[in-house]
């Protein structure tokens, strides 16, 4: 296996670990800069389910890419 592939697989694996950690969360808080400074937005419930569905899809994509190495 080429060195570049090993390095890419390692980066993808780290990213997958981050995604799997995020999937354990019960909510997500975003800090958004705006004209008044910053605003905090917290996603819970159905909004969080949408985020988790997107994260699961992304995790599947990462797993597939890692397996292709």
C-alpha positions as CSV (number, residue, x, y, z in Angstrom):
1,X,0.0,0.0,0.0
2,X,1.3,3.4,-0.9
3,X,2.3,5.8,1.9
4,X,-0.3,8.4,0.7
5,X,-3.0,5.8,0.9
6,X,-2.0,4.8,4.5
7,X,-2.0,8.5,5.5
8,X,-5.4,9.1,3.9
9,X,-6.8,6.0,5.5
10,X,-5.5,7.2,8.9
11,X,-7.1,10.6,8.4
12,X,-10.4,9.1,7.4
13,X,-10.3,6.8,10.4
14,X,-9.8,9.8,12.7
15,X,-12.7,11.6,11.0
16,X,-14.8,8.5,11.4
17,X,-14.0,8.3,15.1
18,X,-15.1,12.0,15.4
19,X,-18.4,11.2,13.6
20,X,-19.1,8.2,15.9
21,X,-18.4,10.4,18.9
22,X,-20.9,13.0,17.6
23,X,-23.5,10.3,17.1
24,X,-23.5,9.7,20.9
25,X,-24.6,13.2,21.6
26,X,-28.1,14.0,22.6
27,X,-27.9,17.6,21.3
28,X,-25.7,19.9,19.3
29,X,-24.9,23.5,20.1
30,X,-23.8,25.9,17.4
31,X,-22.1,29.1,18.1
32,X,-22.8,31.6,15.3
33,X,-21.1,34.9,14.9
34,X,-23.6,37.7,14.1
35,X,-23.9,41.5,14.2
36,X,-24.5,41.5,18.0
37,X,-21.6,39.2,18.8
38,X,-22.5,35.6,18.9
39,X,-25.7,33.6,19.1
40,X,-26.0,30.0,20.4
41,X,-28.4,27.6,18.8
42,X,-29.1,24.2,20.3
43,X,-30.5,21.4,18.3
44,X,-32.6,18.7,20.0
45,X,-35.3,16.3,19.2
46,X,-36.3,16.0,15.6
47,X,-33.6,18.5,14.4
48,X,-31.0,16.3,16.1
49,X,-32.4,13.2,14.4
50,X,-31.8,15.0,11.0
51,X,-28.2,15.7,12.1
52,X,-27.7,12.1,13.2
53,X,-29.1,10.7,10.0
54,X,-26.7,12.9,8.0
55,X,-23.8,11.8,10.3
56,X,-24.7,8.1,9.9
57,X,-24.7,8.5,6.1
58,X,-21.4,10.3,6.3
59,X,-20.0,7.5,8.6
60,X,-21.1,4.9,6.1
61,X,-19.3,6.8,3.3
62,X,-16.1,7.0,5.4
63,X,-16.2,3.3,6.2
64,X,-16.7,2.5,2.5
65,X,-13.7,4.7,1.6
66,X,-11.5,3.1,4.3
67,X,-12.5,-0.4,3.2
68,X,-11.5,0.4,-0.4
69,X,-7.9,0.9,0.6
